[in-house]
Each structure stands twice: as structure tokens, then as C-alpha cells.
Amino acid sequence: MKEDCYDLIIRNGQIVTEEGIFQGDIAVHEQRIVKIGFISTEKKAKKEIDAVGLHVFPGLIDTHVHFNEPGRTEWEGLATGSQSLAAGGVTTFFDMPLNSSPPTTTAQGFERKKQAAEQSSILDYGLWGGLVPGNLDSLEHLKKLGVIGFKGFMSNSGIDEFLHVDDSTLFKGMQKIAGLGSILALHAESDVITNQLADWYKAQGRRTARDYAASRPVLSEIEAVGRAASYAEITGCKLHIVHASSGEVVKRISEAKQRGVDITVETCPHYLAFTTPDLERLGGVAKCAPPLREQEHVESLWEALKSGEIDSIGSDHSPSPPAMKVASDNDDFFSLWGGISGAQTTLNVMLEEGYWRRNLPLEVIARVTAANPAKRFGLYPRKGTIAVGSDADLALVDLQSSFVLKETDLFYRHRQSPYIGKTFRGMVMFTILHGRVVFQKGEGIDNNFFGQMV
């Protein structure tokens, strides 16, 4: 590299890392950050961005999306899904093994998913493998192929091709995954509790949004987390609990950490932004599992974020065609698809609800959206931070700019979201992957660049 000719220079930004905020310039060459600090204006670059008034965050790592390709690309595909993430400041994502068909529970399923990602994703990506009854013998091969980890459900997934794990499969799977040096992500709700309560409510003719929420209580998560943590303690398996919906759940995970269990936890933006009354108001577009909770649970999650007990944020973007969000059977809320479209708005929620409304430090936001996911999944410091030698994956944000999210702003295949109509402060102006601008506000998406598997 000629010292006076970089590929990209970002000048005068407020640089945000998990450790602090400082003003400076960033120089990029051959996809990596090569200098941070003051860079003379005499130094030239192929492209320069004036970041005066902007905060420069590490590109977000969304560890939890469902892009459903192959097999259910009509729900969402890797092209539209990765574009929506880019518009939200995300540069790397991990795609779940469902709801694609076939799911990523075999080598064949993995190869089909990888091929689709290579052809369509504009961002870097990791692919989850699945843990389901009957595929224990596939886990080692999946690990060799490069899965980022394994995902299992302790309750019904809603997809016939991806069955939830019984206790025997869970325990044996943890033993196997521990031996492979990998990690297990778990949807932790008790299948017994949720099924029994759902059957009881429906038998009583109680099928409203509030009835649905009541059929999946916080206690169902607590029971499942306790069981999974015990198995992890015995087997030595690294465990990652996804979409915790209450500080009470996080508390149980913190207790397991204190016992020495190798366990981490993520929550989702929707559990930080919406409540059960919002579920009743918004209807099917806000249905998810676990369900939205009452306000005290929302606040308990924010307190857990401030205390450092929550490790990461994942969008759990789980889209569907709009018709699957509308009841056709006497307003039976139980019959609707359970999944929220939210990949594009994670950083917006963290800034509006966290930074602006609750004084959550920007460093914490960088930590839970980038640094911690990178560390947990073996990508740090290549990703997840702004440092010399790191990939030039960045999100440039105007914290002072406010906007009302409109349907036309979304890059999803189906432009539905509980966040439509919500006012946010903090607008993503640029998203940069490997030193190349993949999203620019007002200019849209660069579709001429494809990401890489991490």
C-alpha cells in the first residue's frame, strides 16, 4: 500500500467502541482498518466520507435471523433479508436452520443454504446448524462444514420439518456439541407448560392476544432455562439462550453463570420496545414466542442491559406472508404465525428506547450489538470492534436525526413490521462492509457486492 493512497478515509467521526468514544479518522486498505486517529488531509483515498456530526459504530452482528431460503423464499430470502439488515447498520448475520426447507440439520441442507447465501447475500454471514431428534450423527459433519453453532427448540417450533428436542436428545446433543467445541443456542420455553396452557385456554374458548400471552408465561421460560443450564453444567456444553423476554429469565441465567456454567443470553428489540397491550393493539404483526410481556418485564430487561447481564441483542427476524398474520377462524390469535419482522430496526430501537429514553451508554450498545456477539462466536477482533487490523465493517449514524418509520422505508420482502409509524431518533446514514459502502441513506443499496461466510 502506498501510504498516501487508502481505499477509504472516514474523517472527523465520533468513533464508538465497547470501551469508549473518541473523535478521529479511520483509514481502510484492502478491506481492513489500517489507521485510526488524525490522518492528514494531504493523505488521499479512492473514497472519502466526511463524518462530522456522525457517530461511527462497529457494524452490527445480528446472530438471530430467519431468512427461510431455500424452500420458503416467498416468506423472505437472503437478498431482501440482507438488504434490510444493511439499511439498519448490520454487516454480519447468522441465519437460523429453520424456516428454510430443507432445514440446516444435514450436510445437504447446509450446502443448499450456503449456495443460496453465496448467490444472494450482500453481507457477511454465518449459518446455524440444527439440533433435532434423529440428527445426532449429523452434528460432527455440520461442524466440519462450518456451522457457527447449533440451534434447538425446547417447545414446538411451528415448523413440521424442525421438531423440538426431547430431554434425551437435548442431553445427548449437548454432550456431542461439547465434544465438538461448538455452542448450542436454545429456544427455552417448556413444551409441557405451553402446550397444556394453550389447550386449556382454547378449550375455554379463550383465543385472544392476551390469552395467547398468558399461555406462554415467564415461568415457562424459567423452567426451561433451569433444565438446560443443568444439562450444560453436567455436559460442559457452551449454551446460548435466545430471546429472553424478562429480567426474571436473565436472573436465572446470571445465577448459572455464577456457578460456572458457560452460558450467555440474548434478548430482542421487540421485548425492549413493546408490551402486552401493544400486542392487543397491533395484532398478529406483533405475535412472537415467547410473547410480548407487561411493562415491568420490559423495564427489567433494560436494567439487565445496564448491569451487563444481557450479553447480546438479536432481532429474531422471523417473517411470513401477510396472510399468515391474519386470523380466519373467529379471531383465533393462537392460529397466527408467531414471528416479528424487525431486522432493519435493531439499532434504531437501541438508540431511541435505550440511549435517548433511558440513558443507556453508546458503549453498551456497541458491546451488545457487536463486540459481545463477535467474542462469543469466535470472530473478535476481526469483527465486532473498530481497531487496526479489524474488518472495515462500520455503521455511520446521525444521532440527532429523527424520523417516523414508513412501510416504504423497509427492504423486507413483505413490508410489515410492528415498528411502522414509530418515531426514532438516530438514523443510519452509511453501512460499510469490508470498506465498501453497501447502504447509503438516500442512495439505497449496492447490490453489486456479495458477502462471505465467516
Residue pairs with C-beta under 8 A, 6 or more apart in sequence:
1 29
1 30
1 34
3 43
4 42
4 43
4 44
5 44
5 45
5 46
6 27
6 28
6 29
6 34
6 35
6 43
6 44
6 45
6 46
7 28
7 29
7 30
7 31
7 45
7 46
7 47
7 435
8 26
8 27
8 28
8 45
8 46
8 47
8 48
8 49
8 392
8 432
8 435
8 436
9 25
9 26
9 27
9 28
9 39
9 43
9 45
9 47
9 48
9 49
10 25
10 26
10 28
10 48
10 49
10 51
10 56
10 394
10 396
11 25
11 39
11 48
11 49
11 50
11 51
11 52
12 23
12 25
12 50
12 51
12 52
13 23
13 24
13 25
13 26
13 51
13 52
13 54
13 55
13 56
13 396
14 21
14 22
14 23
14 51
14 54
14 55
14 56
15 21
15 22
15 23
15 24
15 26
15 36
15 55
15 56
15 386
16 55
16 56
16 57
16 58
16 362
16 363
16 365
16 366
16 386
17 58
17 363
17 366
17 371
17 385
17 386
17 387
18 363
18 366
18 367
18 370
18 371
18 372
18 384
18 385
19 363
20 363
21 55
21 362
21 363
24 36
24 37
24 38
25 35
25 36
25 37
25 38
25 39
26 33
26 35
26 36
26 56
26 386
26 392
26 394
27 33
27 34
27 35
27 36
27 39
27 43
27 45
28 34
28 45
28 392
28 435
29 435
30 435
31 391
31 392
31 434
31 435
31 436
32 389
32 390
32 391
32 392
32 435
33 386
33 387
33 388
33 389
33 390
33 391
33 392
34 388
35 388
36 386
36 387
36 388
47 437
49 396
49 430
49 437
51 396
53 398
53 400
54 396
54 397
54 398
54 429
55 362
55 396
55 397
55 398
55 399
56 386
56 394
56 395
56 396
56 397
57 89
57 347
57 362
57 365
57 366
57 369
57 370
57 394
57 395
57 396
57 397
58 366
58 369
58 370
58 371
58 383
58 384
58 385
58 386
58 390
58 393
58 394
58 395
59 89
59 90
59 91
59 92
59 370
59 383
59 393
59 394
59 395
59 431
59 432
59 433
60 85
60 88
60 89
60 90
60 91
60 92
60 346
60 347
60 369
60 370
60 395
61 90
61 91
61 92
61 93
61 94
61 369
61 370
61 373
61 374
61 377
61 379
61 383
61 384
62 85
62 90
62 92
62 93
62 94
62 314
62 315
62 317
62 343
62 346
63 93
63 94
63 126
63 266
63 312
63 314
63 373
63 377
64 94
64 96
64 185
64 242
64 243
64 266
64 268
64 314
64 315
64 316
64 317
65 81
65 85
65 93
65 94
65 95
65 96
65 314
65 315
65 316
65 317
65 343
66 76
66 95
66 96
66 98
66 99
66 316
66 317
66 318
66 319
66 339
67 76
67 77
67 78
67 81
67 82
67 95
67 100
67 317
68 75
68 76
68 77
68 99
68 100
68 319
69 76
69 77
69 78
69 100
69 113
69 116
69 120
70 100
70 101
70 102
70 112
70 113
70 116
71 99
71 100
71 101
71 102
72 99
72 100
72 101
74 321
74 413
75 99
75 319
75 320
75 321
75 413
75 414
76 317
76 319
76 341
76 412
76 413
76 414
77 116
77 120
77 413
78 95
78 116
78 117
78 119
78 120
78 121
78 125
79 120
79 121
79 122
79 447
80 411
80 412
80 413
81 93
81 317
81 343
81 412
81 413
82 93
82 120
82 121
82 122
82 123
82 125
82 451
83 122
83 411
83 439
83 445
83 447
84 317
84 343
84 344
84 410
84 411
84 412
85 93
85 123
85 343
85 344
86 122
86 123
86 411
86 431
86 433
86 438
86 439
86 445
87 344
87 409
87 411
87 428
87 431
87 439
87 445
88 343
88 344
88 345
88 346
88 347
88 348
88 428
88 431
89 346
89 347
89 395
89 397
89 428
89 431
90 123
90 343
90 346
90 347
90 395
90 431
91 123
91 124
91 383
91 391
91 393
91 394
91 395
91 431
91 432
91 433
91 438
92 123
92 124
92 125
92 126
92 379
92 383
92 393
92 451
92 454
93 123
93 124
93 125
93 126
93 343
94 125
94 126
94 127
94 128
94 148
94 149
94 377
95 113
95 117
95 125
95 126
95 127
95 128
96 128
96 151
97 103
97 104
97 105
97 109
97 113
97 127
97 128
97 129
97 130
97 151
97 162
98 104
98 130
98 151
98 157
98 159
98 161
98 162
99 158
99 159
99 162
99 318
100 109
100 112
100 113
101 161
102 108
102 109
102 112
102 161
103 109
103 130
103 132
103 159
103 161
103 162
104 110
104 113
104 127
104 128
104 129
104 130
104 142
104 147
105 129
105 130
105 131
105 132
105 135
105 138
105 142
105 162
106 135
106 138
106 142
107 138
107 141
107 142
107 145
109 130
110 127
110 129
110 142
110 145
110 147
111 145
113 127
114 127
114 145
114 146
114 453
117 125
117 127
117 451
117 453
118 450
118 453
119 450
120 450
121 450
121 451
122 433
122 438
122 445
122 446
122 447
122 449
122 450
122 451
123 433
123 438
123 451
124 383
124 391
124 393
124 433
124 434
124 451
124 452
124 453
124 454
125 451
125 452
125 453
125 454
126 147
126 148
126 377
126 453
126 454
127 146
127 147
127 148
127 453
128 147
128 148
128 149
128 150
128 151
128 185
129 138
129 139
129 142
129 143
129 147
129 149
129 150
129 151
130 150
130 151
130 152
130 162
131 139
131 150
131 151
131 152
131 165
131 169
131 170
131 173
131 177
131 184
132 152
132 162
132 163
132 164
132 165
132 169
133 163
133 165
133 166
133 169
136 169
136 172
136 173
136 176
139 150
139 173
139 176
139 177
139 180
139 182
140 176
140 180
142 150
143 180
143 182
146 453
147 182
148 377
148 454
149 182
149 183
149 184
149 185
149 240
149 377
150 173
150 177
150 182
150 183
150 184
150 185
151 184
151 185
151 186
151 187
151 242
152 164
152 165
152 169
152 170
152 173
152 184
152 185
152 186
152 187
153 162
153 163
153 164
153 165
153 186
153 187
154 164
154 165
154 170
154 186
154 187
154 188
154 189
154 190
154 191
154 224
154 227
154 228
155 164
155 187
155 189
155 190
155 191
155 194
155 195
155 220
155 224
155 289
156 164
156 191
156 194
156 195
157 163
157 164
157 187
158 289
158 337
158 338
164 187
164 191
165 173
167 227
170 228
170 231
171 231
171 234
171 235
173 184
174 184
174 231
174 232
174 235
174 237
174 239
175 235
175 237
177 183
177 184
177 237
177 238
178 235
178 236
178 237
178 238
182 238
183 237
183 238
183 239
183 240
183 376
183 377
184 232
184 237
184 238
184 239
184 240
185 240
185 241
185 242
186 224
186 228
186 239
186 240
186 241
186 242
187 242
187 243
187 289
188 221
188 224
188 225
188 228
188 241
188 242
188 244
188 249
189 216
189 220
189 221
189 224
189 289
189 290
190 220
190 221
190 223
190 224
190 227
193 217
193 219
193 220
193 223
194 215
194 216
194 220
197 214
197 215
197 216
197 217
197 220
198 212
198 215
198 216
198 334
200 215
201 207
201 211
201 212
201 214
201 215
201 334
202 332
202 334
207 330
207 331
207 332
207 333
207 334
208 280
208 331
208 333
209 276
209 279
209 280
209 283
209 287
209 333
210 276
210 279
210 280
211 333
211 334
212 287
212 291
212 333
212 334
213 276
213 279
213 291
213 292
213 293
215 334
216 289
216 290
216 291
218 245
218 246
218 248
218 249
218 290
218 293
218 297
220 290
221 244
221 245
221 246
221 249
221 290
222 248
222 249
222 252
225 241
225 244
225 249
225 252
225 253
225 256
226 252
228 239
228 241
229 239
229 252
229 253
229 256
229 261
229 263
231 237
232 238
232 239
232 256
232 261
232 262
232 263
233 256
233 259
233 260
233 261
236 262
237 262
238 262
238 263
239 261
239 262
239 263
239 264
240 263
240 264
240 265
240 266
240 376
241 249
241 253
241 263
241 264
241 265
241 266
242 266
242 314
242 316
243 266
243 267
243 268
243 271
243 288
243 290
243 314
243 316
244 250
244 253
244 265
244 266
244 267
244 271
244 301
244 310
245 267
245 271
245 290
245 291
245 292
245 293
245 297
245 301
246 271
246 293
246 297
246 300
246 301
247 297
247 299
247 300
247 301
247 303
247 304
248 297
248 300
249 265
250 265
250 267
250 300
250 301
250 304
250 309
250 310
251 304
251 309
253 263
253 264
253 265
253 309
254 309
256 263
257 263
264 311
264 312
264 372
264 376
265 309
265 310
265 311
265 312
266 310
266 311
266 312
266 313
266 314
267 301
267 304
267 305
267 310
267 313
267 314
268 288
268 313
268 314
268 315
268 316
268 340
268 342
269 313
269 315
269 342
269 345
269 346
269 349
269 350
270 286
270 288
270 292
270 316
270 340
270 342
270 349
270 418
271 292
271 293
271 297
271 298
271 301
272 298
272 301
272 302
272 305
272 349
272 350
272 353
272 354
273 298
273 349
273 353
273 419
273 422
274 282
274 286
274 292
274 298
274 418
275 292
275 293
275 294
275 295
275 298
276 291
276 292
276 293
276 294
278 286
278 292
278 418
279 286
279 287
279 291
279 292
282 418
283 325
284 324
284 325
284 326
284 327
284 333
284 336
284 337
285 325
285 340
285 341
285 416
285 417
285 418
286 292
286 340
286 418
287 325
287 333
287 336
287 337
287 338
287 339
287 340
288 316
288 318
288 338
288 339
288 340
289 338
301 310
302 353
302 354
302 358
302 360
304 310
305 354
305 360
305 364
305 368
306 358
306 360
306 364
308 364
310 368
311 368
311 372
311 376
312 368
312 369
312 372
312 373
312 376
313 346
313 350
313 368
313 369
315 342
315 343
315 345
315 346
316 339
316 340
316 342
317 340
317 341
317 342
317 343
318 338
318 339
318 340
318 341
319 339
319 341
319 412
319 413
319 414
319 416
320 337
320 339
320 414
321 414
322 414
322 416
324 336
324 337
325 336
325 337
325 416
326 336
327 333
327 335
327 336
328 335
329 335
340 417
340 418
341 410
341 412
341 414
341 416
341 417
342 349
342 417
342 418
342 419
343 412
344 409
344 410
344 411
344 412
344 417
345 405
345 417
345 419
345 424
346 369
347 365
347 369
347 395
347 397
347 426
347 428
348 405
348 419
348 424
348 426
348 428
349 419
349 424
350 360
350 365
350 368
350 369
351 365
351 397
351 399
351 424
351 425
351 426
352 422
352 423
352 424
352 425
352 426
354 360
354 364
354 365
355 361
355 362
355 365
355 399
355 426
356 425
356 426
366 385
370 383
370 384
370 385
371 380
371 384
371 385
372 384
373 379
373 384
374 380
374 381
374 382
374 383
374 384
374 385
375 384
379 454
381 387
381 389
381 390
382 389
382 390
382 391
383 390
383 391
383 393
383 454
384 390
386 394
391 433
391 434
392 432
392 433
392 434
392 435
393 432
393 433
393 434
394 430
394 431
394 432
395 428
395 430
395 431
395 432
396 428
396 429
396 430
396 431
396 432
397 426
397 427
397 428
397 429
398 426
398 427
398 429
399 425
399 426
400 425
401 425
401 426
401 427
401 429
402 423
402 424
402 425
402 427
403 409
403 423
403 424
403 427
404 421
404 422
404 423
404 424
405 417
405 419
405 420
405 421
405 422
405 423
405 424
406 420
406 421
407 415
407 416
407 417
407 420
408 415
410 417
410 420
411 445
427 441
428 439
428 441
429 440
429 441
430 437
430 439
430 440
430 441
431 437
431 438
431 439
431 440
432 438
433 449
433 451
436 446
436 449
437 446
438 445
438 446
438 449
439 445
439 446
